[in-house]
Amino acid sequence: MSEKKVTLAHGAGGRQTSELIHSVFQKHFANPYFTADDAATLTLPGSKIAMTTDGFIVSPYRFPGGNIGKLSICGTVNDLACMGAKPLYMTCSFIIEEGFPLDELEEIAAAMEKTAKEAGVCIVAGDTKVAGKGQADHVFITTTGVGALTEGVSLSGAFAKPGDKVIVTGDVGRHGCTILLAREELGIDAEVTSDCAPLWGLVEAMLAKTHDIHVLRDATRGGVGTVLYEIAAQSSVGVEISQADVPVDPAVRGVCGLLGLDPLYLANEGTMVVVAPPAEAEMLLDVLHAQPYGKNAALIGEITSANVGKVVMATEIGTRTLLPQPGGELLPRIC
């Protein structure tokens, strides 16, 4: 029996398109808000919302710990969570290369279904296009998310203040290392699994204890190092971190040592940077350590009034160095 594949007819808007939507997407995304109309009508609690959009073209589209479908949900709900917004609704758009196996498309949709359920978000609408053979790399996904802002919470990269503590909610660089190894171009055998995870539950737990958090940032492309530079620029402050305090999985550390990479600049899909007043730091660490995705959380540094716009690192050999400012092509390219 021949393998079923996506054809150009699946993107033409006719019977095959309807069958694809019904057999794959509606099957996995069904909820009271999911619509076959031109747009979904939704109810939002409160008067203020957060909205974000993102594109996903990760290669390979399957990797240890997830696939492009799981990644598309996590990336979107985590962006909302970083603004203190409870994720509620999402739309998704697929660009699928002609010849892509339908079984693998359903695997992606099933991962989205599972992750959306965990995150408490409904996929309410979407779009499907089929590109000709060679015009796309298997499958691309674009998502848009809407969330309800938590009352009394105000978060921004511009709100960091000297004296604030810098926390990471998990070990760093694992997703970027996973994608690099999954491409099988380096011949390195290491047990590394992506940290890809939806983090609203973790953020909700912190906000239930205090609204006195200044910055939440999702350390995706460019990693923690890039996020720290962004915060330093937005808030006109300096950042000082301790290399010894940055949590890094031993396998990731080994791969980075072999390749001359810095885990601070590798992508994460389940780790955030938290900047909060010193009086809140220990309590926030306790909250994070009690969460499934926060067990490796650590306090890694603080915000300073010196070295404005720069990130200084105390190394493990007792010296201080300026963390390189990110620029050019950050490796591995994850999207």
Secondary structure by P-SEA (a helix, b strand, c coil): cbbbbbccccccccaaaaaaaaaccccccccccccccccccccccccccccccccccccccccccccaaaaaaaaaaaaaaaaccccccbbbbbbccccccaaaaaaaaaaaaaaaaaaccccccbbbbbbcccccccbbbbbbbbbbcccccccccccccccbbbbbccccaaaaaaaaaaaccccccccccccccccaaaaaaaaaacccccbbbccccccaaaaaaaaaaaacbbbbbbcccccccaaaaaaaaaaccccccbbbccbbbbbbcccaaaaaaaaaaaccccccccccccccccccccccccccccccccccccccccccccc
